[in-house]
């Protein structure tokens, strides 16, 4: 069985990797460029 420390380290590692996945996916698909409406106040 893994030690408590190893378990904790693994959990933290996975948390870091998966945190913000929805935000990251949205940025990939939508991008960060502002729309023409926002840029030119149309």
C-alpha positions as CSV (number, residue, x, y, z in Angstrom):
1,X,0.0,0.0,0.0
2,X,1.2,3.5,-0.8
3,X,2.3,5.8,2.1
4,X,0.1,8.7,3.1
5,X,2.6,11.2,1.7
6,X,2.7,9.5,-1.7
7,X,-1.1,9.5,-1.8
8,X,-1.3,13.2,-0.9
9,X,1.4,14.1,-3.4
10,X,-0.5,12.2,-6.1
11,X,-3.8,13.8,-5.2
12,X,-2.3,17.3,-5.4
13,X,-0.6,16.5,-8.7
14,X,-3.9,15.4,-10.2
15,X,-5.7,18.4,-8.8
16,X,-3.3,20.8,-10.4
17,X,-3.5,19.0,-13.8
18,X,-7.3,18.9,-13.8
19,X,-8.1,22.3,-12.2
20,X,-9.4,24.8,-14.7
21,X,-10.0,22.2,-17.5
22,X,-13.3,23.7,-18.5
23,X,-11.8,27.2,-18.6
24,X,-8.8,26.0,-20.6
25,X,-11.1,24.1,-23.0
26,X,-13.2,27.2,-23.5
27,X,-10.2,29.3,-24.2
28,X,-9.0,26.8,-26.8
29,X,-12.3,26.7,-28.6
30,X,-13.4,30.3,-28.3
31,X,-10.1,32.1,-27.9
32,X,-9.4,35.3,-26.0
33,X,-9.9,37.8,-28.8
34,X,-12.6,40.3,-27.9
35,X,-15.6,40.6,-30.3
36,X,-15.9,43.4,-32.8
37,X,-18.8,44.8,-30.7
38,X,-16.6,45.1,-27.6
39,X,-13.7,46.5,-29.5
40,X,-15.5,49.1,-31.5
41,X,-18.5,49.8,-29.2
42,X,-20.9,49.1,-32.1
